[in-house]
């Protein structure tokens, strides 16, 4: 039986990135520091790879180290080779090793969504993932989640999030990549992203094109688009029209809430669009009771 703690030196030209790698690579000073460290000390922690049919090795853990090693002009890097993995098991290693290297809170929204989806899929399996997949990985504290659990509560406990937030991230993972990037960059709010996830991919692309043209996307617009989509009446023409100035007729003059008033109900992390949506939901609930 293969000892998962053993590693071998692999030619750096034989290494290829993981297909659809969901995590952003290091940039700036953090990446520069890694290059200098590798120049001085080499790659100290082995990467994890799996063999491909063409004789190369697909990187599961260590994309930043490999990129930095190339910059440092290394010819080989130490690697633990995992054989016989399914694609789900490979993605599990990709996700877990990234969580080991940095905290969940430091991840971008799309990265959080990718990690949550992997664990959600694991919970649906009878026995979860093989317990030996992370052997030899420094810092690994993987504890399998309860098998066959169908609730978001277990995931919420693992990540310190509410069940509703877990469900939102499961939705976010279905967005097209360009919208995920806009979410990560703060161009659209999380609730807006969740609402857009109910649109078909082609409809999402049409929306994204409007954003490329400099249009702004509010939760009000997102809700309208979702409603039309669910009725089967969402067209390219409607998507373009809803972004046009004057589409929404103002019935009352706009008013402003003081920061002191809003601070009683919201924290500083809430965007204006998220606050507007919560206030709108509260008012709808209030009016229904009248």
MOGIKA-V954561 format. One line per field, one symbol per residue. phi: phi as a letter, one per 20 degrees, with the letter a starting at -180 (. if undefined). psi: psi as a letter, one per 40 degrees, with the letter a starting at -180 (. if undefined). burial: + if it has 9 or more other ideal C-beta (glycine too) atoms within 8 Angstrom, else -. A space follows every 10 residues. Layout:
BEGIN
phi->???
psi->???
burial->???
END
This chain:
BEGIN
phi->.fefefccec gffeecfffl gedfefcmff fffffffffe cmeeeffdcc fdfenecefd bogfffffff femfeccfbe eddmefffff fffgffffff fbfgfeefgf ffffffffff fffeefcmeg fefdfnefnf cfcgfgfmfd eeffffffdm cffffgffff fgfeffffff ffffenfcff fffffffeef gfffffffff ffenfddeff fgffffffff emdedfffgf ffefgnfefe ecffcdefff ffffdcefef efffffffff ffffffffef
psi->hhheeiiihh hdeehiihhf heiiiiiadd dddddddddd eahdhiihii iideeahhhd hfdddddddd defidiihih hhifiidddd dddddddddd diiddeiidd dddddddddd dddeideaih eedehehheh fhhiihiehe ieddddddef iidddddddd ddeeiidddd ddddeediid ddddddeeii dddddddddd ddeeiihidd dddddddddd efehiddddd deeihedhhh diiiiiiidd ddedeiieeh iddddddddd dddddddde.
burial->---+--+--+ -+-++--+-- --+------- +--++--+-- --+--+++++ ++---+++++ ++++++++++ -+-+--++++ ++--+--+++ ++++++++++ ---+--+-++ ++++++++++ +++-+---+- --++-++--+ ---++-+-+- -+-+++--+- +-+-++++++ +++-++--++ ++++---+++ +++++++-+- --++++++-+ +-----+++- ++++++-++- ---+---+++ -++------- ---------- -+-------- --++++++-+ ----------
END
